[in-house]
């Protein structure tokens, strides 16, 4: 558990995403009309503007599209973690997610690295989707 981390404050559109994360399952909205995945959760599809969507399980695998390493100053809750990384992962289903990459030294980060989702429990109500390297890159 990580009681010092900030908590999300989801509205009704985002709440299902966080509920699935709490269960350690990555699900994304998928448009019921055109099949486009959407992340971040939103009320309408960015491809066809439909409001119809289902929460669909996704593999949780993808590729690092970009990254940065953060140094001080940071929010107080993150001060003991610096330097830490933030990665942009393109999921195999298409959408991009911003998160952290665990289990790899910051100097070993690479664009194109294959990753898989993992969940870090913040408390009994929230778990954060984060990523770990897979395959030959795993530390």
N, C-alpha and C positions, 0 to 999 in steps of 0.2 A: 504494500500500500504506500501511496505517496500523498500524505495529507497536506503537504505544503503547495501542491500544484493547483493552479487556478482551475475552476470547474466551468464547463460550458453552460450556457443559459439558453437551452433550445426552446424555440417556439414550436407551434403545432406541426409545422412542415419538417423541422429537423428532428423532433423527438423520436420518431421511429429509428432513425440512423443510430442515435445514441443508445437506444434500447437494444438493438442488435449488437452493437459493440460491447455493451455490458455483458451480453451472452457469449462474447468472443466469436462473433460471426460477422463477417463483412458482407453487408447487403447494400446495394445502391438502388436508387429509383431507376426504373426503366419505363420509358413511355409505352403505354398500352396500345397506342395507335401506330407509331413508326418504329418502335424498338430501340430508340436511342437511349443509352445510359446517360444519366445526369448526376453530376457531383460538382458542387455542393447541392444538397437538396434544395429544391425550389418548387414553387406552385405550378409552373408551366414548363413544358419542354422547350428547350432553346432551338430545336430543329423544326418543330411543326406547330408549336404553341398550344398543344393539347394539355389539358389539365389532368388527363387520365394517366395513372402510373401505378406500378406494382413495385414492392420492395423485393428485389431479385438477388439471390446469393451469387457472389462472384468469387473467382478463384483466389483473389488476394495476391496474385503474382504480377510482376511488372518489371520495368526497367527504370533506372535512375536517369531522368531527363536533364536534371540540373541539380546543383547543390551549392551551399555556402556554409562557412564555418563562422559561428558567432562568438565574439569576444566581449568583455565588459565594455560599456555598461549594459546590463540586462535587467529585467524585472527581478526583484529580490528573491522570488521563488526559484529562479534559475541561477542565482549567483554561484552556488557551489557546483554547478555543472559545466561551467565554461572552461575551455572552449567546447562547444557542442555544435553538432551539424543540424542543418535543416535541408531536407531533400525534396525535390519534386519528382514524384514517381508517376510514370504513365502506366496505368494498369493495363493488363492484356486486353481488357474489354474496351479500352479507349480513354476513359476519363483520367484526368490528372489529380493527384492528391499531394498535399504538402504535409510532411511529417518529419520524423527523425529516423536515422538509420542506426540501429543498435548492433553491437557485436563486430564493429570494424573501427580501426583507428582512423581519425579524420584525415590523416595524410594518405590513407589508402583508398579514399573515396574516388570513384571514377564514374563518369557519364557512361551509360550503357551497362552498368552492373545490374545483374539480375537479382531481384529481391522478392521476399514474400512477407505478407502481413503477419504481425504478432500483436498481442494486446497487452497493455500494461494497465493493471488495475490502479486507479487513482484512489478509490474508496469502494464501498459496497454498491454505490449507484452508478459510477462512471468508470469506463475503461477506454484508454486511448489507443487507436490503431497506429502502430508504428511498424517499422520494417526491419528485417534482417537479411543479410546476403544469403544467397542460395548457391549450390553447386561449388565450383572451384574457388569462388571468392570467399566462402564462409571462413570466418576466423576460428 
